[in-house]
Amino acid sequence: EGPLVAVVDQIIQAMKLIQTVKRRMGTEDKKAPARAGDPVAKSKAATSTTKAATAKPTAESSSFAALPKLREAPPGERAELFRRKMEVCAVVFDFHNDSNQREKEAKRQTLLEIVEYVNNTRNCFNEALMQDVVSMVGSNIFRALQTRNKDPLAFSDPEDDEPSLERAWPHLQIVYEFFLRFVVSNDVDPKIAKRFVDQNFMLKLLELFDSEDPRERDYLKTILHRIYGKFM
C-alpha cells in the first residue's frame, strides 16, 4: 500500500499545481509576459535545461534522409521505423544562427510525417513506444527559456511590450501538436501513460508557462487541460 499511497499523493499534488496554473493562466492572457527578467523565472529556466537542449547536431542529422517514408514501409516494419524517426527527432538544432538549414528542414518534414502517421494509424501509441514519445517531446520542449535583458530602471508599459517569439517554433509547434495527439488518442491507456507522463514531467511542463511566446503558452494550456481531463 505504501507505493500506492505515494503515487496518489503525487497525483493530488500535480492536480493542485494544474489548478493553480489554470487560475493563473485565466488572467495572464490580458497581460504582457513581464516576468522574463525576474530572478525566479531565470532560475526556473536554468533548472529546465536538459542535456538534449544543448546537444549539437551530429552525423545523426543525415539519418533523416536515410530513413524511408513510413507510408512506403511494410506494415510490419512501421512501428520500429516510427521509433527510429522519433529518435532522430530528439536531435535539437540551434535556431540562433543560420547553420544546418537542410537538416532543420529535414527534421521539420520528419515531424510532420510522424504527426500524419499517428493521425491515420490505429494503436501506434503502444506501451513499448511511450517512453520514446515522452523522451522525444521532452528533448525538444524542455530547455532554457529565452530572457530579455531589460533595464530595470527604464519605464515600459507592459501593454506596449512585444512578446519574444521562440525562434525554434518551426519545430516546437509540430512537437507540441504531436504530443497533443498522444494525449488525446483513444489508443493511449491513461493508467499506463501516467508512468511516463509522471510528476517530474508535469513539473517541467508547468515551468514552460514562463515562456514569453504566447503561441507556446496556448499549446501548454490546451495540453494541460487535456492531461487533467484524461489522466487525472
Rosetta blueprint (number, residue, H / E / L):
1 E L
2 G H
3 P H
4 L H
5 V H
6 A H
7 V H
8 V H
9 D H
10 Q H
11 I H
12 I H
13 Q H
14 A H
15 M H
16 K H
17 L H
18 I H
19 Q H
20 T H
21 V H
22 K H
23 R H
24 R H
25 M H
26 G H
27 T H
28 E H
29 D L
30 K L
31 K L
32 A L
33 P L
34 A L
35 R L
36 A L
37 G L
38 D L
39 P H
40 V H
41 A H
42 K H
43 S H
44 K H
45 A H
46 A H
47 T H
48 S L
49 T L
50 T L
51 K L
52 A H
53 A H
54 T H
55 A L
56 K L
57 P L
58 T L
59 A H
60 E H
61 S H
62 S H
63 S H
64 F H
65 A H
66 A H
67 L L
68 P L
69 K L
70 L H
71 R H
72 E H
73 A L
74 P L
75 P H
76 G H
77 E H
78 R H
79 A H
80 E H
81 L H
82 F H
83 R H
84 R H
85 K H
86 M H
87 E H
88 V H
89 C L
90 A L
91 V L
92 V L
93 F L
94 D L
95 F L
96 H L
97 N L
98 D L
99 S L
100 N L
101 Q H
102 R H
103 E H
104 K H
105 E H
106 A H
107 K H
108 R H
109 Q H
110 T H
111 L H
112 L H
113 E H
114 I H
115 V H
116 E H
117 Y H
118 V H
119 N H
120 N H
121 T L
122 R L
123 N L
124 C L
125 F L
126 N L
127 E H
128 A H
129 L H
130 M H
131 Q H
132 D H
133 V H
134 V H
135 S H
136 M H
137 V H
138 G H
139 S H
140 N H
141 I H
142 F L
143 R L
144 A L
145 L L
146 Q L
147 T L
148 R L
149 N L
150 K L
151 D L
152 P L
153 L L
154 A L
155 F L
156 S L
157 D L
158 P H
159 E H
160 D H
161 D L
162 E L
163 P L
164 S L
165 L L
166 E L
167 R L
168 A L
169 W H
170 P H
171 H H
172 L H
173 Q H
174 I H
175 V H
176 Y H
177 E H
178 F H
179 F H
180 L H
181 R H
182 F H
183 V H
184 V H
185 S L
186 N L
187 D L
188 V L
189 D L
190 P H
191 K H
192 I H
193 A H
194 K L
195 R L
196 F L
197 V L
198 D L
199 Q H
200 N H
201 F H
202 M H
203 L H
204 K H
205 L H
206 L H
207 E H
208 L H
209 F H
210 D H
211 S L
212 E L
213 D L
214 P H
215 R H
216 E H
217 R H
218 D H
219 Y H
220 L H
221 K H
222 T H
223 I H
224 L H
225 H H
226 R H
227 I H
228 Y H
229 G H
230 K H
231 F H
232 M L
